[in-house]
Amino acid sequence: MSLELLIIKCKKNNRKAQGELYSLYAKKLFTLCLKYSKSYAESEDNLQDAFVTILSKIKQYNGKGSFEGWMKRIVINTALQRYRKASVLDVIKDDDFLEEVVEIEADQVSLEFLLSIIQELPDKYRLAFNLYVLDGFSHKEIAEMLNISVGTSKSNLSRARNILKDKIEENEFKNTKTL
């Protein structure tokens, strides 16, 4: 069945089509959920909540733009909404931001290790890092999504990068000591 036909059937609340849509995209969207969650279990919850939203709002999808992109936006917003409700996004003053940029060389570590240390970041830093580095949002967009200032977004990104850099260096030190 084509994606267009599948969407039409989902708009008519066809349960079989909804199950097929879930099967088609669950794995890819779950990977996205992992980026915005503290744990595997929380990722599962975010995916479940996102699919409920996707299926309840699918009639709003008008065919303009990528359907997958539309769903990804819902997944990200679902995860961010969980954090907004938990009030974990502390606001800091813009002048607290340091213009220091830390480069993280991902080829120094395995992807699995990098993802695990990203998940260990405090929520506000992980969200800023993922939205900016992994998903390409601007600081202005991040500020609007998280209801924070642009300076806070930049500060949280900088702090996330510093934490990741320290953890990578610590890992390298451990690995050289064992040799």
N, C-alpha and C positions, 0 to 999 in steps of 0.2 A: 504494500500500500504506500502511495506517495505521502510525503509529509503534508502537503496541502490537503489531501483527503483526510488524513489522520486528524489534522487540526479542525476541519469541518465537523467530523464525527465527535471530537471532544467538545466542541461548542454545543453539540446537541446532547451532551451528557451521556454519550455511549460509553459504558463502563469498560467494554473490551478495548476500545480505542484508547481510553485513558490508561489502561494497564500497559498497552503497547507503547504509548508515549513514555510512560515511566521506565519501561524496560530499555527503550531506545536511548534515554538521556540520563538515567539515574547514576551510572558510573562516572560519567564526565562531570555532572553537577556535584556529586559527592566529593570528588577531588577538589572542586572549588570550595565546598563547605569545609574541608580540612584546613584550608588556608586561613579561614576566619574563626576557627574553633579551638578551644583549649584541649579537647580530647576527641577521641573517636566517637564516643557516645554522644557528645554534644554535636558533632558533625551529623550524626544520624538524625538527631532531633531537628537540626536546622534543615536538613534535606526534606524530612517529612513535612515540616511547616511550610517550606518553600513550595513543595508540590501541591499542598492544599491550596495555597495562594494561586499558583499557576493555573490549576484546574478551575478554581472559582472565578478567575479573572480572564480566562482564555478568550472570552467573547470580546474583551477590550483589545486584543491583538488584531490589528487591521491589515496585516500583511506588508506593512512598510518596514523595511529593515529586516535584519536577521532574526528569525524566531529563536534561535539558540541564544543570541545576544539579549533578546527580551527576557528569556528565562534566566540567564546569568544575572541580569540586573535584579530580578526578583530574589534570587538566591542571596546575593550580596546584601540587599536591603533587609531580607529576613534575618540574616546573621547580625547585621548592624542594629536592627531593632531590639534584639535580645540584649545587646550591650547598653543601648539607650535606656531600656527599662531597668537595668541593673545599676545604672548611674556610675559606671566605671570610668567614664571619660572625664577626668579631672581637667578643669580649665586652668591654664597657667598664663601669666602675663606675656605679651609679645616680646618684651625686652629680656625675657629669660632665655630666648633662643640664641644659640651660638651658631655662627655661620660656618662651623667646621664641617667639612664633608669627609666622610670616611668611606674609602673604597673597599668593598668586600670582593675578594677574588674567589668566585665560586668553584674554580677549577682546583682549588687547594683542598676541598673537602667533597665527600660524597653528597649526592642530592638527598639521600635519606637523612644524613646527619644535619644538613642545612635545614631541611623541613622540620626536623625534630627541635632544633634550637629556635627556629622561628615560632613554633607552637609554644615554646616556653616563655616567650616574651610577655611582659605585662600586656593586658588587653589593649590599652590605648596605643602602645608602641607597635604591637602586632598589626592592629588595624591600619594605622598610618603607613607602615612598611608595605603591607600587602596591597593596599589601595594605590599607593604611589609607584612602588617598584614592580610589583607583579601584575597589576591591572592597568597601570598607565593613567590613573586619574591625576589631575592637577591639584595643587594644594588648595586652590579656590574651591574645586569640586568636593574635595575631602572635607574642607571646613563646613560646607553646606550640608553634606551628608551626615556628618557627626555633630553638627551644631556647635562647632568650636571656631576659634579664629584661625586665619591663615598662618599666623606666627606659631600657634600651638601645634598645628599640623606639621610645620617645618621642624619644630623642636622635637616633637614625638618621633619623627622620622630620623632625625640626627641621633637621638638617644637610642633608638632601635638599632641603628647601624653600629653605634659604639658598643652596645652590648653584644651584638653578633660578632663584631671584630674581636672583642675580648674572648668570647667563647671559642672562636676559631683558633686564635693564637694559643689559648689554653690547651685545646685539643692537639695542636701541632707540637706543643711542648711535651705533652704526655706521650705522643707517638715517638718523638725523638729520644725520650728517656728510656723507652722500652727497647730501642735498637741496640 
